[in-house]
Structure formats: C-alpha cells, structure tokens
Amino acid sequence: MSQETAGGVESIGIVLETSDPERAWNAFRFGITALEAGTDVSVFLLGEGVEAEEVGGGEFDVRDRMEAFADAGGDAETRLAFTGEAEQTIQRVTVEEDCAAIVHPGVAHNFERLLVPFVGQANVETVAGFVAELVGDRDITVSALGLDANVSREELRGALDDAGLTTADLTLQPESTGDALATIAEFSVDYDVVVMGEPKPTLSEWVFGELEDRVARESLGPVVVVRARE
C-alpha cells in the first residue's frame, strides 16, 4: 500500500470480521468509492469475514461487489486470527501494510454526509488532509465536531481550510470531552460516514470496543480511523 504523501494520505485498510451480507456488501462498496477517489484500498478478511466471498445473489451480492472491487484495483486477502486475538491481528495488519487509516464497516447506503469528530489528541492536520483526499471533488457535506478542550476553534478551522475544506461546518463542544463517545454516537445518527483521528490510548479500545458498540449497533455507516504516526 502507498505511503503518506505531502498532499494527504492515500492508503486505507478495511477490516471485515463479519459475513453479514449487508455489512460485507457495504464494506466493498465503500472500498470502491475510495478507489474511485484515487485512494489505495485493501480489505482484510478475518474470522467470519472469510465467509463473505461465498455470499452471492440477493439484494446484497457480496461476491459481485468483491469482483467489482478487484476490477477497480482493490486487493482482498485473508488473515489468520485466533479466537480472542482479533484486535492484536488488526493492529499488526495496519502496521505491516502501513495503512494510513483503518475502516470499521457499517451499512450506509449513501456517502453524502461525513462527520469528522476531533477528540483524544488526534493530529488535526493529518485527519483534515485525509478527509480532503477522501472527499476529492465530489459533492459531500463535511461537518467537523471539536470535542477536545485543548484544541481551539482557530486551530481546527485553520487545519480544515489548509486542507481545502473551506466549506466544512465546525461545531465545538469541548464540554463533552469527558463523554466523547456518547456525543459522537449522538451526532453520527445524521451522517453516512464518521472519520476520526486515532485517539489515545489505542485504536482497538475506541473503534472495536465502545465506539463500535455505540455507533455500529445503530446500523450507521462506516467508522474510519486515521492512524497516528510516530
């Protein structure tokens, strides 16, 4: 997968751990959308996700989307993950493949409204640059949500503008920092995709733990986490 460039980040990994037809179908659909925007995309099949390629026909023809994903230049590969070690496998894959971001698939049917919450000391410039790359010149509404009391409106606005996201809305709720997950889940109801920086302490605790429980269970869209780089 490609490296991060001065103009933004260009590589994402989609981790598919379920054979649920709708979620799997939407995972590859999201991957195709990202590929069309010029982003390198790999899908990693873990656990039940390896069975997704057997799902054909019906409303959510996963096999058809996988073929379209491959035709668009995407790569799907199986990764072995022992029971109870999925989180460690995900962490290892993101490092080995140098993924700039990791995607937790959802069931969005449109990619028209994108929520970008800033929380947990995430790098605002990196996240804004990634969002700009993902959106490209498409007609997608971007709304930023500032939840970090240590990051000012000026800093967030400047990062968004420097990335070319001059029309992005910006809402600050620093008082919600202590319960950021609940606030993100509340706001995300009105959006198709959530893109956020990797907050501390770890990606797995936020995305594949509480954030997954609060956001993904509402059958919302994908959660994209831009990795922190050392």
HELIX and SHEET records of a PDB file:
HELIX    1   1 PRO A   21  GLU A   36  1                                  16    
HELIX    2   2 GLY A   47  GLU A   54  5                                   8    
HELIX    3   3 VAL A   62  ASP A   71  1                                  10    
HELIX    4   4 ALA A   86  GLU A   96  1                                  11    
HELIX    5   5 VAL A  124  VAL A  135  1                                  12    
HELIX    6   6 ARG A  153  ASP A  162  1                                  10    
HELIX    7   7 PRO A  174  ASP A  179  5                                   6    
HELIX    8   8 ALA A  180  SER A  188  1                                   9    
HELIX    9   9 LEU A  203  GLU A  205  1                                   3    
HELIX   10  10 TRP A  206  GLU A  210  3                                   5    
HELIX   11  11 LEU A  211  VAL A  215  1                                   5    
HELIX   12  12 ALA A  216  GLU A  218  5                                   3    
SHEET    1   A 9 ASP A  75  THR A  78  0                                        
SHEET    2   A 9 ASP A  40  LEU A  45  1                                        
SHEET    3   A 9 SER A  11  LEU A  16  1                                        
SHEET    4   A 9 ALA A 101  HIS A 104  1                                        
SHEET    5   A 9 VAL A 223  VAL A 226 -1                                        
SHEET    6   A 9 VAL A 193  GLY A 197  1                                        
SHEET    7   A 9 ARG A 113  PHE A 118  1                                        
SHEET    8   A 9 THR A 141  GLY A 146  1                                        
SHEET    9   A 9 ASP A 169  LEU A 172  1                                        
END                                                                             
